[in-house]
Amino acid sequence: MVYRCKNDPEWPMEDVRGDVKEFSGYTAVELESNETQWGEEVVHPEDQEDVWETVQGSLEMSDSFELTYRIKAKGGETRWVWERGRGIFGPDGELEALEGFITDITERRRRETELRRNERRFESMFHDPNILVGLLDTDGRVQHVNDTALEYIEADRDDIIGKPFWATPWWTADTTADLKQWIDRGADGEYVEYEVDHPMSDGDVFTAEGTIRPVTNDEGTVVSLIVSARDITDQKQHEAEIEKVRDQMEFALARTDSVIWEQDHETGEMVSYPDPCPVLEGSLRTIEEFETRVYEEDRSDVVEAVESVLETSEAETVEFRTIPEIEAEWVEAQIQPVFDDGSGSRLIGLSRDITDYKRRQQQLETQNEQFDELARVISHDLQTPIQTIEGRLELAVQTGETAHIEGALDAVDRLNELREDLVHILRSKEIVSEMEEIDISEVAEAAWEGVNSSDRSTLEIVGTARMEGDPAATRRLLQNLLSNSVEHADCPTSIHIGKVANGFYVEDDGSGIDPEDREEVFTPGFSTKSGGSGMGMTSVRQIVDEHGWEIHIAEAETLDGVRFEITRIEFTAE
């Protein structure tokens, strides 16, 4: 607009022409009539004082002035204007009025502001101490580089400016062809990403992750290229280390039947490594899926372990059985919390198959039980010849007959033989060792000599039986059966040993064994005799089983007591 006004802070207008309404919202009439005061209602309140002082200062120096300020349009919008004017003086030299024109520069001001903002952004990026930045023309010649980029090479900025980018010390002959191709793509308007190894002035190599960005003018024409790169050498080394650890972990897990799992307790999400889980068979996505693989009776143990870790922040180890469909019958899980921001909201676990360990443990417990039982049997088997020796020596003292001493010495020899047999059993862990064909009557007579039969009990061999067996173990078997008959009789007893089909029998004329007790006779500790250990029959059962024989208790056929029949197990083809 073109104006003439008084030199007053309210700038009362005398004449207004032009497109004033288009940028101010006020008509020329409104301003000329001073219905609206330019200086008070149009000029922005924050700029009114500066406008007055600037104009007055310029008038004192000359008769013209220029200034830029804001106005408040009629609709409330803030706009920028540029004003140029001069003082009109009368014949007497007095200032009579101001004349000038005002132009709306809001759009230009917006573009200038945006340009300055972009310049600041560019400067901020260009001088980033962590990023290498260069500015190229579309032919690939260097226009500018930042200080960070120069730190990697021994060259001054003046040595780089104007050179083709591929001829600078950052690049080698091996990468030149790729770089030229990337620059051509950038000049065509493409955003290019790349990763490359760069040489350094000290001979080392650094890995850079970079981009080439095209810069366009208002018409969309590419006018320059911005090349930026970030040194990712440490990151690549870290990734290599992580990959190495991952490979080692895979190697270890593949050979230990173990799995590492992580559970976010807040979301319930769960991941395992490797996946699918080789121990619990299948992918695990939630702790509930984990629990479905646990044997029902053991699930409460797993839940309690997880809750304990969350409550106490202390690691827990829990062992549990799996459902029958899973090959790993027993699993051990070591669970510990992971602390994020001071709270343990995640759980890390290591689960491994301990089936073989549990089986060995069970086997060891069974072996220990068997060893305890064997120890009691050995103690019993040694007791019989010791009692024989004691009985013979007592008779020798009472009667003075040396024959009893000889009998005691014979019992000592048999005791020593038994000791050697038992030592062999303990060392070889075999109750029955070398097998051969044996004459049961001969073995029975040797066993009878170790029995304390001072009460005139008798042994009669009714028939000859022969079996494949261990002579020493069979002698212990018969010695236990013969001693059992003598010890359980209230008076001298008669004992018969004879032949049956596939074996032999031992029977006596004692009080026999109640049918209801016959199933319990061979149980460790069972005895019908007051003070008896019950281990004699247990020893008999062990020796029979180790031979692969069978033993049955029946009523005596020729005498009035009990009958034991020992036979080979016969297999028939179906």
Secondary structure in CASP SS format (residue, H / E / C, confidence):
PFRMAT SS
TARGET T0000
AUTHOR 0000-0000-0000
METHOD secondary structure of the structure
MODEL  1
M C 1.00
V E 1.00
Y E 1.00
R E 1.00
C E 1.00
K C 1.00
N C 1.00
D C 1.00
P C 1.00
E C 1.00
W C 1.00
P C 1.00
M E 1.00
E E 1.00
D E 1.00
V E 1.00
R E 1.00
G C 1.00
D C 1.00
V H 1.00
K H 1.00
E H 1.00
F H 1.00
S H 1.00
G C 1.00
Y C 1.00
T C 1.00
A H 1.00
V H 1.00
E H 1.00
L H 1.00
E H 1.00
S C 1.00
N C 1.00
E C 1.00
T C 1.00
Q C 1.00
W H 1.00
G H 1.00
E H 1.00
E H 1.00
V H 1.00
V E 1.00
H C 1.00
P C 1.00
E C 1.00
D C 1.00
Q H 1.00
E H 1.00
D H 1.00
V H 1.00
W H 1.00
E H 1.00
T H 1.00
V H 1.00
Q H 1.00
G H 1.00
S H 1.00
L H 1.00
E H 1.00
M H 1.00
S C 1.00
D C 1.00
S E 1.00
F E 1.00
E E 1.00
L E 1.00
T E 1.00
Y E 1.00
R E 1.00
I E 1.00
K E 1.00
A C 1.00
K C 1.00
G C 1.00
G C 1.00
E C 1.00
T E 1.00
R E 1.00
W E 1.00
V E 1.00
W E 1.00
E E 1.00
R E 1.00
G E 1.00
R E 1.00
G E 1.00
I E 1.00
F E 1.00
G C 1.00
P C 1.00
D C 1.00
G C 1.00
E C 1.00
L E 1.00
E E 1.00
A E 1.00
L E 1.00
E E 1.00
G E 1.00
F E 1.00
I E 1.00
T E 1.00
D E 1.00
I C 1.00
T H 1.00
E H 1.00
R H 1.00
R H 1.00
R H 1.00
R H 1.00
E H 1.00
T H 1.00
E H 1.00
L H 1.00
R H 1.00
R H 1.00
N H 1.00
E H 1.00
R H 1.00
R H 1.00
F H 1.00
E H 1.00
S H 1.00
M H 1.00
F H 1.00
H C 1.00
D C 1.00
P C 1.00
N C 1.00
I E 1.00
L E 1.00
V E 1.00
G E 1.00
L E 1.00
L E 1.00
D C 1.00
T C 1.00
D C 1.00
G C 1.00
R E 1.00
V E 1.00
Q E 1.00
H E 1.00
V E 1.00
N C 1.00
D H 1.00
T H 1.00
A H 1.00
L H 1.00
E C 1.00
Y C 1.00
I C 1.00
E C 1.00
A C 1.00
D C 1.00
R H 1.00
D H 1.00
D H 1.00
I H 1.00
I C 1.00
G C 1.00
K C 1.00
P E 1.00
F H 1.00
W H 1.00
A H 1.00
T C 1.00
P C 1.00
W C 1.00
W C 1.00
T C 1.00
A H 1.00
D H 1.00
T H 1.00
T H 1.00
A H 1.00
D H 1.00
L H 1.00
K H 1.00
Q H 1.00
W H 1.00
I H 1.00
D H 1.00
R H 1.00
G H 1.00
A H 1.00
D C 1.00
G C 1.00
E C 1.00
Y C 1.00
V E 1.00
E E 1.00
Y E 1.00
E E 1.00
V E 1.00
D E 1.00
H E 1.00
P E 1.00
M C 1.00
S C 1.00
D C 1.00
G C 1.00
D C 1.00
V E 1.00
F E 1.00
T E 1.00
A E 1.00
E E 1.00
G E 1.00
T E 1.00
I E 1.00
R E 1.00
P E 1.00
V E 1.00
T E 1.00
N C 1.00
D C 1.00
E C 1.00
G C 1.00
T C 1.00
V E 1.00
V E 1.00
S E 1.00
L E 1.00
I E 1.00
V E 1.00
S E 1.00
A E 1.00
R E 1.00
D E 1.00
I C 1.00
T H 1.00
D H 1.00
Q H 1.00
K H 1.00
Q H 1.00
H H 1.00
E H 1.00
A H 1.00
E H 1.00
I H 1.00
E H 1.00
K H 1.00
V H 1.00
R H 1.00
D H 1.00
Q H 1.00
M H 1.00
E H 1.00
F H 1.00
A H 1.00
L H 1.00
A H 1.00
R H 1.00
T H 1.00
D C 1.00
S E 1.00
V E 1.00
I E 1.00
W E 1.00
E E 1.00
Q E 1.00
D E 1.00
H C 1.00
E C 1.00
T C 1.00
G C 1.00
E E 1.00
M E 1.00
V E 1.00
S E 1.00
Y E 1.00
P C 1.00
D C 1.00
P C 1.00
C E 1.00
P C 1.00
V C 1.00
L C 1.00
E C 1.00
G E 1.00
S C 1.00
L C 1.00
R C 1.00
T E 1.00
I H 1.00
E H 1.00
E H 1.00
F H 1.00
E H 1.00
T H 1.00
R C 1.00
V E 1.00
Y C 1.00
E H 1.00
E H 1.00
D H 1.00
R H 1.00
S H 1.00
D H 1.00
V H 1.00
V H 1.00
E H 1.00
A H 1.00
V H 1.00
E H 1.00
S H 1.00
V H 1.00
L H 1.00
E H 1.00
T H 1.00
S C 1.00
E C 1.00
A C 1.00
E E 1.00
T E 1.00
V E 1.00
E E 1.00
F E 1.00
R E 1.00
T E 1.00
I C 1.00
P C 1.00
E C 1.00
I C 1.00
E C 1.00
A C 1.00
E C 1.00
W E 1.00
V E 1.00
E E 1.00
A E 1.00
Q E 1.00
I E 1.00
Q E 1.00
P E 1.00
V E 1.00
F E 1.00
D E 1.00
D C 1.00
G C 1.00
S E 1.00
G E 1.00
S E 1.00
R E 1.00
L E 1.00
I E 1.00
G E 1.00
L E 1.00
S E 1.00
R E 1.00
D E 1.00
I C 1.00
T H 1.00
D H 1.00
Y H 1.00
K H 1.00
R H 1.00
R H 1.00
Q H 1.00
Q H 1.00
Q H 1.00
L H 1.00
E H 1.00
T H 1.00
Q H 1.00
N H 1.00
E H 1.00
Q H 1.00
F H 1.00
D H 1.00
E H 1.00
L H 1.00
A H 1.00
R H 1.00
V H 1.00
I H 1.00
S H 1.00
H H 1.00
D H 1.00
L H 1.00
Q H 1.00
T H 1.00
P H 1.00
I H 1.00
Q H 1.00
T H 1.00
I H 1.00
E H 1.00
G H 1.00
R H 1.00
L H 1.00
E H 1.00
L H 1.00
A H 1.00
V H 1.00
Q H 1.00
T H 1.00
G C 1.00
E C 1.00
T H 1.00
A H 1.00
H H 1.00
I H 1.00
E H 1.00
G H 1.00
A H 1.00
L H 1.00
D H 1.00
A H 1.00
V H 1.00
D H 1.00
R H 1.00
L H 1.00
N H 1.00
E H 1.00
L H 1.00
R H 1.00
E H 1.00
D H 1.00
L H 1.00
V H 1.00
H H 1.00
I H 1.00
L H 1.00
R H 1.00
S H 1.00
K C 1.00
E C 1.00
I C 1.00
V C 1.00
S C 1.00
E C 1.00
M C 1.00
E E 1.00
E E 1.00
I E 1.00
D E 1.00
I H 1.00
S H 1.00
E H 1.00
V H 1.00
A H 1.00
E H 1.00
A H 1.00
A H 1.00
W H 1.00
E C 1.00
G C 1.00
V C 1.00
N C 1.00
S C 1.00
S C 1.00
D C 1.00
R C 1.00
S C 1.00
T E 1.00
L E 1.00
E E 1.00
I E 1.00
V C 1.00
G C 1.00
T C 1.00
A C 1.00
R E 1.00
M E 1.00
E E 1.00
G E 1.00
D C 1.00
P H 1.00
A H 1.00
A H 1.00
T H 1.00
R H 1.00
R H 1.00
L H 1.00
L H 1.00
Q H 1.00
N H 1.00
L H 1.00
L H 1.00
S H 1.00
N H 1.00
S H 1.00
V H 1.00
E H 1.00
H C 1.00
A C 1.00
D C 1.00
C C 1.00
P C 1.00
T C 1.00
S E 1.00
I E 1.00
H E 1.00
I E 1.00
G E 1.00
K E 1.00
V E 1.00
A C 1.00
N C 1.00
G E 1.00
F E 1.00
Y E 1.00
V E 1.00
E E 1.00
D E 1.00
D C 1.00
G C 1.00
S C 1.00
G C 1.00
I C 1.00
D C 1.00
P H 1.00
E H 1.00
D H 1.00
R C 1.00
E C 1.00
E C 1.00
V C 1.00
F C 1.00
T C 1.00
P C 1.00
G C 1.00
F C 1.00
S C 1.00
T C 1.00
K C 1.00
S C 1.00
G C 1.00
G C 1.00
S C 1.00
G C 1.00
M C 1.00
G H 1.00
M H 1.00
T H 1.00
S H 1.00
V H 1.00
R H 1.00
Q H 1.00
I H 1.00
V H 1.00
D H 1.00
E H 1.00
H H 1.00
G C 1.00
W E 1.00
E E 1.00
I E 1.00
H E 1.00
I E 1.00
A E 1.00
E E 1.00
A C 1.00
E C 1.00
T C 1.00
L C 1.00
D C 1.00
G C 1.00
V E 1.00
R E 1.00
F E 1.00
E E 1.00
I E 1.00
T E 1.00
R E 1.00
I C 1.00
E C 1.00
F C 1.00
T C 1.00
A C 1.00
E C 1.00
END
